[in-house]
Amino acid sequence: MKAKTRFTLDMVPGFQRRLKVTAALKGVTMREYCLAAIEKELARDEVQGMTTLPFGHEALDRLAALQTEVFKGRTLPGDSAELIREARASRAATQ
């Protein structure tokens, strides 16, 4: 089985309530509803000729192997967006 990764969405409360109600009415979890909606949209894009990986599956495989080699299963602590903001601020301060 392939490893799963986590994906987080920030939603305004009204949107989240709509999602929760709609999923409940369909008898599925919000997660199941979102995954089905995303899969449906991806399939539609692929049928219309959009490639999911314009650079090819091989490139993605090489990138995943490089990530495994570099990080060796470790994850960076904290929020990645915050790390980027800090790096930008540090760079701007030295210019």
N, C-alpha and C positions, 0 to 999 in steps of 0.2 A: 504494500500500500504506500502511495506517495505521501510525503509529509504535507501537512496543511499549513497555511499561513493565515495570519489574522489580518482583517481589513476593518477599519473603524470608520464610521460615517458620523459626522456631526449634523444634527437636524434641528430645525426650529421645532418647538413643542407641537404646534398645530399639525405640521407634516408628520411627525412621529405618531400623533394620535390617529390621524387618517390611516397611516400604514398599519398600526396595531388593530384598528377596527376592521379594516378590509381583510387583513390576514385572518383574524378571528372568524369573520363571516365565511371565509373560505375553508376554515378548519385546519389552517396551517400556522406555523410559527412565523414571526416576522422574518427570521433568518431564511426559512424555506421560501417564503414569498419573494424576498429580495433576490435570492439565488436564481429562482425560476425566471424572474423578470430580467435579470442580467443575462442569463443564458439565452432567453428569447431575443433580446436586443442584439447580442453578439451573433447569433445565427442569422438574423435579418441583415446585419452589416456584411457578413460573409457571403450571403446570397447575392447581395448587391455589388459584390466584387471588392469590398474592402478586405484587405488581408489583416489578420490579427497580429501578424508579425512581419512588417514590411521588410525587415532585415533578415528574415529566415529563422527557421527552427534551430538550425545548426548554431547560429550566433547566440541564441538564447541558451542553448546547452553549454556552449563555451563560457558564457557569462556566469551561469550557475556553478560550473566547475571552478572558475576563478574565485567566485564568492566563497565557496566551500574551502578552497585552498587558503585564501587570505584570512577569513574569519574563524575557520576551524570550529564551527558550531557556536561561536560566541556571538552575542548581540551587543550592540552599543547601548550603554546605559542612558536613560532619559529619552526625551522626545527629540527625534531627528530634526524636526523643524526648528526647535530651539537651538540645537547644535549648529545648524546652518546660520541662524541669526547671530549667534555669538561669534562665529568665524567671520562673518561679514563685518560686524562691529569692530572686531579686533583688527581686521585688515584695513578698514576705513581709518582707524585711529593711528595706524602706522604710516599712512600716506600723507 
